């Protein structure tokens, strides 16, 4: 099997903990200039691309500015920093639970995205940790939804990232979540929920369809009071919004969920009032590099369980 050649290192440094954009000129295409390809490929207007080129903000593998008339060479790379969006700061810290020379385990707050994507770039757990810990090579081994709090595993060395990502791909990481949701005295728990979930691009909510199950979740009741309950959720698979959808399907949707059972819209970036009451509580795995047995537990307490009235105000 032929190994893929890794891309060359970026000639541009990170900015605010965010990597520059890297673009490879596709083999097989025949554009007259790099500029023509970028105009056709990127969402930015032609005049924006021209301004970036004129200001020397797009560079080649040697860090030299790309000119408007640079010839298109299939397979070549260019780099640039995108314009950072105006972001509302998420007013909660990212707590480091564990750190060694290979990994960082962080406890992510609600409302903070894991990695830069879309309108969330510098206000992400990855960018923050790169800045705060001074580790520009830090990368995420997996992700949590922006609205979900809890434990996330980051890797320190890029050459080791694949080994840790494989743990999640091969289901060698034990994960437990905790949720606060309505209490239903007739709901028979514990139980294992199996269904087929599909998530379509451009549609906010996932949905269950007929067919072979691809999503499996264990749901257990921990305790209940005053009409609400605390649940332990153990996902056996990793479909998008799996736990949120399965809890909704059981008739006990997680408190603060803007998508299930009814889509009420996106949570505004500056609305921190009612966090989704879902927490990635535990991560357990054998370190593929050191062989150490790791088990991490988030000390967070879901606010609706401590004081439902304060959460709901």
LOKOL-626925 format. One record per atom (N, C-alpha, C): y negated, x negated, z; residue in three letters. Coordinates in steps of 0.05 Angstrom, whole numbers, plus 5000, padded with zeros to 4 digits. Atoms other than C-alpha are relative to their C-alpha. Layout:
<recs>
YXZala ...
</recs>
This chain:
<recs>
502449835000unk 500050005000unk 497549825000unk 502450165003unk 493349724979unk 497950075021unk 502049954980unk 488249645035unk 497250044988unk 502749975009unk 481249905025unk 498349775011unk 501950214992unk 475949365027unk 497850135017unk 502149884983unk 471249505085unk 497349964987unk 502750035011unk 463949615066unk 498649765013unk 501550234988unk 459149025077unk 498350105024unk 501749924977unk 455149015142unk 497250084990unk 502749915007unk 448449355141unk 498049775003unk 502250204997unk 442448895127unk 497750115017unk 502149884984unk 438149385167unk 501050045029unk 499249944973unk 438249445243unk 500050305005unk 500249734992unk 439250095279unk 497150065008unk 502649914991unk 433050505295unk 500350235020unk 499649804978unk 432850895361unk 502950075004unk 497249964995unk 440350805366unk 501450144976unk 498949865023unk 441451105296unk 500549804977unk 499450185022unk 444850735239unk 498450084975unk 501249935026unk 441450685171unk 502150154983unk 498349865020unk 444251115115unk 501149794980unk 498850185020unk 449150735070unk 501050174976unk 499149865024unk 450250964998unk 501249804981unk 498650175020unk 455250674949unk 499750134973unk 500349905027unk 453950754875unk 502950054989unk 497349945008unk 460151114849unk 500949854975unk 498750125024unk 464850754801unk 500650214980unk 499549805021unk 465351114735unk 497550154992unk 502549885009unk 458251384735unk 498449804984unk 501650175018unk 453251114685unk 497150095001unk 502849944998unk 446051174708unk 498449764991unk 501650225009unk 440550754680unk 499049835023unk 501050154977unk 437650564748unk 501150125026unk 499349904974unk 439250624821unk 498250235008unk 501949784994unk 433051054828unk 500950264988unk 499149755013unk 435751564778unk 502350125015unk 497749904985unk 442151624817unk 499250125027unk 500949904974unk 438651714884unk 498550264997unk 501549755005unk 434052254856unk 502050224996unk 498149795006unk 440052634830unk 501850065025unk 498149974978unk 444252524893unk 498950115026unk 501249934975unk 439552614951unk 498450264999unk 501549744999unk 436153254974unk 497049954999unk 502950065000unk 429352904978unk 498950024972unk 501349985026unk 424453024921unk 499749734988unk 500250255015unk 423552494867unk 497649845011unk 502350154990unk 416652314894unk 500549875027unk 499350124974unk 419552184963unk 501749754995unk 498450235006unk 424751714934unk 498349784989unk 501750205012unk 419451364893unk 498249865022unk 501650124979unk 415051264955unk 501749815017unk 498250174984unk 420950974994unk 500549744984unk 499550245016unk 422450494936unk 497549835000unk 502550155002unk 415150294929unk 499349865026unk 500650124974unk 414650155004unk 502249815010unk 497950194993unk 420949735004unk 501950105022unk 498449894978unk 424750205050unk 502950044992unk 497349995009unk 431050215008unk 500849724992unk 499450285004unk 434649545007unk 502949974990unk 497350065010unk 440849224976unk 501549855022unk 498250134980unk 446548845011unk 498749755012unk 501450244989unk 441948235021unk 497550075015unk 502549924987unk 436348645051unk 497649994983unk 502350015019unk 432048584989unk 499250284991unk 500949735009unk 427849184969unk 501050074972unk 499149905026unk 430649594912unk 497550114985unk 502349915016unk 425549694857unk 500750254984unk 499549755015unk 424650324815unk 501749944975unk 498650055025unk 427549974754unk 502649835004unk 497550164996unk 433549624787unk 502350144986unk 497849895016unk 439549724742unk 502250105018unk 497749884986unk 445250164766unk 502449834996unk 497550155001unk 451449764783unk 502150155016unk 497949854986unk 457750164799unk 501149835023unk 498850134977unk 460349994869unk 498049865018unk 502050134983unk 453849694896unk 499150195022unk 500949854977unk 451049914963unk 497049985003unk 502850024992unk 444050084985unk 499850145028unk 500449904973unk 441450245055unk 497150095003unk 502749924992unk 435350615083unk 500250165026unk 500249834976unk 433050955146unk 498850274991unk 501149745006unk 432051705139unk 497750065019unk 502149914983unk 425952035167unk 501250165023unk 498849874977unk 427652255237unk 498650275005unk 501349744995unk 426552995253unk 498750005027unk 501249954974unk 422153225309unk 502150155017unk 497949894983unk 427053365365unk 499050065028unk 500749944973unk 426253715431unk 501849845019unk 498350154982unk 428753245486unk 501750185017unk 498249854983unk 434853505522unk 499649885028unk 500950114974unk 432653445595unk 502349955020unk 497850064983unk 439453245623unk 501249734993unk 498950275006unk 442552545630unk 502850014990unk 497250055007unk 448852285599unk 501149815021unk 499050164978unk 452952015657unk 502449834990unk 497850185007unk 457551415647unk 502150015022unk 497949984980unk 464151545682unk 501649745002unk 498450245000unk 467650905661unk 499149824977unk 500850195021unk 466050275621unk 501649745003unk 498950275000unk 469949655602unk 499349874973unk 500750145025unk 469849165543unk 500950154975unk 498949855023unk 473449675498unk 498950284997unk 500849725001unk 471150375516unk 497850075020unk 501849884981unk 465750785549unk 500850305001unk 499549714997unk 467451475577unk 497550125012unk 502549884991unk 461351905584unk 500450305006unk 500049724993unk 460152585615unk 497550134987unk 502249895016unk 455852955564unk 499050275011unk 501149744990unk 451153515586unk 500250214978unk 500349785019unk 450754195553unk 497549944983unk 502250015018unk 446054235493unk 499549744986unk 500350265013unk 446853505472unk 502249964981unk 498050065020unk 450453365407unk 501349745006unk 498550254995unk 455752815408unk 498949784982unk 500850205019unk 453652445345unk 497750104983unk 502249915018unk 447652455297unk 501150174977unk 499349825022unk 448253035249unk 497950224997unk 502049785004unk 443453525217unk 497449955013unk 502650024987unk 437353645259unk 500149865027unk 499750154974unk 440253275320unk 500849724993unk 499650285008unk 439552525310unk 499749825024unk 500450184977unk 436352125366unk 500850145026unk 499249854976unk 437752685417unk 502950074998unk 497149985000unk 445252565415unk 501149815020unk 498850184980unk 449952255464unk 500449724990unk 499650265011unk 451651685418unk 497549844998unk 502550155003unk 444451485402unk 498949935028unk 501050064973unk 442451545475unk 501549775013unk 498450214987unk 448251115500unk 499549734987unk 500650265013unk 446950585447unk 497449885011unk 502650104990unk 439750535472unk 500249935029unk 500050044971unk 441150595546unk 501949775009unk 498150214993unk 447250125548unk 499649744985unk 500450245016unk 444849645495unk 502449924984unk 497650055016unk 451249715454unk 499650124973unk 500549895027unk 449249805381unk 502650074985unk 497549955014unk 456549795359unk 501550255011unk 498649774988unk 458450405402unk 500550214980unk 499349785018unk 462050955364unk 501750205015unk 498649784987unk 465151625382unk 502950014989unk 497249975008unk 472751685382unk 500750294994unk 499649715005unk 472252455381unk 497350135006unk 502549864996unk 466952995389unk 500450255017unk 500249734987unk 465053585432unk 497850154986unk 502149835009unk 460954175409unk 497449945015unk 502550044987unk 453554115425unk 499750175025unk 500349824978unk 453954705472unk 502049955023unk 498050054980unk 460054445509unk 499449745015unk 500450234984unk 459353955567unk 502749865005unk 497650134991unk 464253435591unk 500549734989unk 499250285005unk 468052795577unk 500349944970unk 499850105027unk 467452415512unk 500749705001unk 499250285002unk 470851755494unk 498549864977unk 501450175020unk 466651225458unk 501449735000unk 498850265002unk 469150565432unk 497849794996unk 502050225000unk 465449895438unk 500249834975unk 499550185023unk 468549495381unk 500850164975unk 499349855024unk 468549785311unk 502849964990unk 497350055010unk 475049445293unk 502250135016unk 498049874983unk 478549805350unk 499750314999unk 500649714999unk 475650505337unk 502350164988unk 497849855012unk 481350715292unk 502450045018unk 497749974981unk 486550585346unk 499550225020unk 500649784981unk 482951055394unk 499850274986unk 500049755015unk 481651575341unk 502850104994unk 497249925005unk 489051575326unk 501350145023unk 498949864977unk 490551785397unk 499550304999unk 500749715002unk 486952445385unk 501450124976unk 498749905024unk 489752525315unk 503050055005unk 497149984995unk 496952415340unk 500650155026unk 499649834976unk 495952865402unk 501149845023unk 499150174978unk 496952295451unk 497949995022unk 502049974979unk 490952495493unk 500450275014unk 499849754985unk 491953015548unk 497150085007unk 502749894995unk 485653455553unk 500250265015unk 500249744986unk 483854005601unk 497050085000unk 502749894999unk 477754455598unk 499950205023unk 500449794980unk 474754925648unk 497950194989unk 501949805010unk 471155575632unk 499550215021unk 500649764983unk 467756145669unk 499650234981unk 500049775018unk 468856825637unk 500550255017unk 499449764984unk 469757555659unk 502950005010unk 497349964989unk 475757725702unk 501150264991unk 498549765008unk 480758225674unk 502550015016unk 497649994983unk 485858435727unk 502650074986unk 497649925015unk 490658695674unk 500849784980unk 499350215018unk 490658055633unk 502149825012unk 497750144990unk 497357715642unk 499749704995unk 500350295002unk 496256975657unk 501849875021unk 500650175023unk 498256425649unk 501450094975unk 498849955026unk 499856485576unk 499249794979unk 500750185023unk 499956075512unk 499250174977unk 501049855023unk 495756345455unk 500449844975unk 499550135026unk 497756185384unk 498850174978unk 501149855022unk 493956385322unk 499249814977unk 501050165023unk 491456145254unk 497050034999unk 502950005000unk 484155955254unk 498949874975unk 501450125023unk 479755825194unk 497049995006unk 502950034997unk 472655565194unk 498949934972unk 501250035026unk 468755645129unk 497449855001unk 502550155002unk 463155165110unk 497750204997unk 502449835002unk 456355495121unk 500250255017unk 499749764983unk 459156035167unk 500149905029unk 500250104973unk 457455945241unk 502650035016unk 497749944984unk 463556275271unk 502649964985unk 497350015010unk 470856125260unk 501350275003unk 498649744997unk 475856695254unk 503049964998unk 497149995001unk 483156855263unk 500950154976unk 498849875023unk 487357035202unk 503050015003unk 497049995000unk 494557205187unk 501049734989unk 498750245010unk 499256625175unk 501149835022unk 498850184981unk 502656045208unk 498049895019unk 502050094980unk 499155865273unk 499349704997unk 500950285000unk 495055225271unk 498349945025unk 501650034976unk 491655325339unk 501650105024unk 498449924977unk 495255335406unk 498449925025unk 501550054975unk 491855395475unk 501550125023unk 498949904975unk 494555475545unk 497750095017unk 502149884984unk 490255935588unk 501150075028unk 499149954973unk 490955945664unk 497650105017unk 502049904981unk 487156325718unk 500049835025unk 500250164976unk 484555875773unk 499250165024unk 500949834978unk 480756365817unk 498050214988unk 501949805010unk 476356985811unk 498550125024unk 501649864981unk 470857345848unk 497750154986unk 502349855010unk 465457875835unk 500150044970unk 499849935028unk 468058045766unk 500249774981unk 499950245017unk 468257325740unk 502349825009unk 497850174993unk 473656805739unk 499649724988unk 499950285010unk 474756055730unk 502749954988unk 497550045015unk 479955865679unk 500449714993unk 499350265011unk 483655235661unk 501150054972unk 499249985028unk 484455155586unk 501149744990unk 498750255009unk 489254655556unk 500650034970unk 499549985028unk 488754585480unk 502349824991unk 497950175011unk 494954345444unk 499349914972unk 501050075027unk 491254305377unk 496949985002unk 502950054999unk 484054175358unk 498450134979unk 501649855020unk 481354715312unk 497250055011unk 502849954993unk 473854845311unk 499850265016unk 500549774983unk 471755315368unk 502650135010unk 497449884993unk 479055415385unk 500050145027unk 499949884973unk 478255545460unk 498150245002unk 501949784999unk 472155975451unk 501150254986unk 498949785015unk 475656405399unk 502450125014unk 497749904986unk 482056465438unk 499350165025unk 500949844977unk 478456685501unk 498850264992unk 501249755010unk 474557195462unk 502250204991unk 497849835010unk 481057455430unk 501550125024unk 498749894977unk 483857555500unk 498350215015unk 501749814987unk 477957995518unk 498349895022unk 501650134978unk 474657495565unk 498449774987unk 501650225013unk 469457115523unk 498649835020unk 501250194981unk 466556505556unk 497050075003unk 502749934995unk 459856645588unk 498149814985unk 502050165014unk 453856415547unk 500749934971unk 499250065028unk 457556405480unk 498450164980unk 501649855020unk 452756585423unk 501550084975unk 498549945024unk 458356655372unk 502350195004unk 497649844995unk 464257015404unk 499650175024unk 498849865022unk 465757585404unk 498150084978unk 502049915019unk 459157745368unk 498149774995unk 501950215007unk 454657255331unk 497250115007unk 502749924993unk 447957315365unk 497949804990unk 501850205012unk 444956715329unk 500349735013unk 499950264989unk 443955985342unk 498349985025unk 501650044976unk 441555755410unk 497749814992unk 502350165007unk 434455485400unk 500149735014unk 499850284990unk 433754735409unk 498649965027unk 501550034975unk 428854835467unk 500850215021unk 499149794982unk 432755395502unk 502349895017unk 498050114982unk 436555095561unk 500850185023unk 499849824978unk 437055715603unk 502950075007unk 497349904995unk 444255955596unk 502049834985unk 498050165014unk 449055395578unk 502750144998unk 497349915004unk 455755575550unk 501749905024unk 498550074976unk 460455575610unk 502749894993unk 497650145008unk 465455105580unk 499749705005unk 500250284991unk 466954405606unk 502649864993unk 497750175005unk 471553855581unk 500549855026unk 499750104972unk 474153705651unk 501649745002unk 498250234996unk 479653185641unk 500949884974unk 498950165022unk 481852635593unk 502149815012unk 497950184990unk 488352255602unk 501449884976unk 498750135023unk 491351735555unk 500849715008unk 499350284997unk 494551055551unk 498349844980unk 501850165017unk 489650535524unk 501649854980unk 498450135021unk 492350295457unk 499549704998unk 500750285002unk 489049615465unk 501049855025unk 499450134975unk 490149445539unk 502650105012unk 497649884987unk 496049895556unk 499450135027unk 500649884974unk 492350155617unk 500350314998unk 499849714998unk 493750865640unk 497350115010unk 502749904992unk 487051245643unk 500250305005unk 500349724995unk 485551915674unk 497250045012unk 502849964992unk 478352145679unk 499550305005unk 500649734993unk 475652775712unk 496950035003unk 502949954997unk 468553055704unk 499450135027unk 500849874975unk 465153215770unk 498150244997unk 501949785004unk 460753745738unk 501150265011unk 499449734991unk 460654445766unk 498650204981unk 501249805018unk 459555025718unk 498250195017unk 502149874985unk 453155365741unk 500650305005unk 499649724996unk 455356085731unk 502150055022unk 498149964978unk 461055975780unk 498749965027unk 501450064974unk 456555685834unk 498150235007unk 501949784995unk 451256225825unk 499650144973unk 500249855025unk 452156735770unk 497150114996unk 502749885002unk 445357055786unk 498049794990unk 501950205009unk 441656395777unk 500549924971unk 499450065028unk 445256255712unk 499050224981unk 500649775017unk 443856955685unk 497150064999unk 502949934999unk 436456975702unk 498649924974unk 
</recs>
